[in-house]
Amino acid sequence: NIVSLGLLGNKIGMTQIFDESGNIIPVTILKVGPCVITQVKTTLTDDYNAIQVGYGNVSTKSLTQPQLGHLQKSNIQPLKYLKEFRVSDPTEFNVGQVLNVESFVAG
């Protein structure tokens, strides 16, 4: 039922791994999540279905008053990054719900 959903994270660095035949494969190391759902948008209130996800705790001094007010309205700690993802059924998500890598299926 999810149209597109993702997680936010930071790039930690680069390294390399070897495959079965000994070839070097460059890989990127990411630190992903945990992400908090900060807002659930529905067609009734916003004319489209989406969830807003936040990542990266920061101090209150790093955010503007409108950003702080938006997060405090939902009683959520200050977050550096906010990203919106369109979903087909927003009732599956709740404000304050934590999304992490275990929320997804490999494939």
C-alpha positions as CSV (number, residue, x, y, z in Angstrom):
1,N,0.0,0.0,0.0
2,I,3.0,2.3,0.3
3,V,3.7,4.4,-2.8
4,S,7.2,5.4,-1.8
5,L,8.7,5.4,1.6
6,G,12.3,6.0,2.6
7,L,14.6,6.6,5.5
8,L,17.0,9.5,6.1
9,G,20.6,9.0,7.2
10,N,24.2,10.1,7.0
11,K,27.1,8.9,4.8
12,I,29.8,7.6,7.1
13,G,32.4,6.8,4.5
14,M,33.6,4.5,1.7
15,T,35.3,1.1,1.8
16,Q,35.8,-1.9,-0.4
17,I,34.7,-5.5,-0.4
18,F,35.8,-8.5,-2.4
19,D,33.4,-10.8,-4.4
20,E,33.9,-14.6,-4.9
21,S,36.3,-14.1,-7.8
22,G,38.5,-11.6,-6.0
23,N,37.3,-8.4,-7.7
24,I,37.2,-5.3,-5.6
25,I,33.8,-3.6,-5.2
26,P,33.6,-0.1,-3.8
27,V,30.8,0.4,-1.2
28,T,29.3,3.3,0.7
29,I,28.7,3.0,4.4
30,L,25.5,4.7,5.6
31,K,24.1,5.3,9.1
32,V,20.3,5.2,8.5
33,G,17.6,6.1,10.9
34,P,15.9,6.0,13.3
35,C,13.5,8.4,11.8
36,V,10.4,9.8,13.6
37,I,7.1,10.5,11.8
38,T,6.4,14.1,12.5
39,Q,3.2,14.6,10.6
40,V,0.6,12.6,8.8
41,K,-1.2,14.3,5.9
42,T,-4.5,13.0,4.5
43,T,-6.7,14.0,1.6
44,L,-9.3,15.4,4.0
45,T,-6.9,18.0,5.5
46,D,-4.2,18.5,2.9
47,D,-5.6,17.2,-0.4
48,Y,-3.1,14.4,-0.7
49,N,-1.8,11.5,1.4
50,A,1.8,11.7,2.8
51,I,3.9,11.3,5.9
52,Q,6.6,13.7,7.1
53,V,9.7,12.0,8.5
54,G,12.4,13.7,10.6
55,Y,16.0,12.7,11.4
56,G,19.0,14.0,13.3
57,N,18.5,15.4,16.8
58,V,19.8,19.0,17.2
59,S,19.6,21.6,19.9
60,T,16.7,24.1,19.9
61,K,19.1,26.9,19.1
62,S,19.7,25.4,15.6
63,L,16.1,25.7,14.5
64,T,13.9,28.7,13.7
65,Q,10.8,29.5,15.7
66,P,8.4,28.2,13.0
67,Q,10.3,24.9,12.8
68,L,10.3,24.5,16.5
69,G,6.6,25.3,16.7
70,H,5.8,22.7,14.0
71,L,7.7,20.0,16.0
72,Q,6.4,21.0,19.4
73,K,2.8,20.9,18.2
74,S,3.4,17.1,17.8
75,N,5.5,16.9,21.0
76,I,8.6,15.8,19.1
77,Q,12.2,16.6,19.9
78,P,14.0,19.1,17.5
79,L,15.1,17.4,14.3
80,K,17.5,18.7,11.7
81,Y,16.1,17.1,8.6
82,L,12.4,16.8,7.5
83,K,11.3,15.0,4.4
84,E,7.9,14.1,3.1
85,F,7.0,10.8,1.5
86,R,3.7,10.2,-0.4
87,V,1.8,7.1,0.8
88,S,-1.4,5.5,-0.4
89,D,-2.8,4.7,3.1
90,P,-1.7,7.2,5.8
91,T,-3.8,5.4,8.5
92,E,-1.0,2.9,8.8
93,F,1.2,5.5,10.4
94,N,1.0,7.6,13.6
95,V,2.8,10.7,14.7
96,G,5.8,9.8,16.9
97,Q,6.1,6.3,15.3
98,V,9.8,5.4,14.8
99,L,10.9,4.0,11.4
100,N,14.2,2.1,11.1
101,V,15.8,-0.4,8.9
102,E,13.9,-3.3,10.4
103,S,10.7,-1.6,9.1
104,F,11.6,-2.6,5.6
105,V,11.8,-5.9,3.7
106,A,14.9,-6.8,1.8
107,G,14.5,-6.9,-2.0
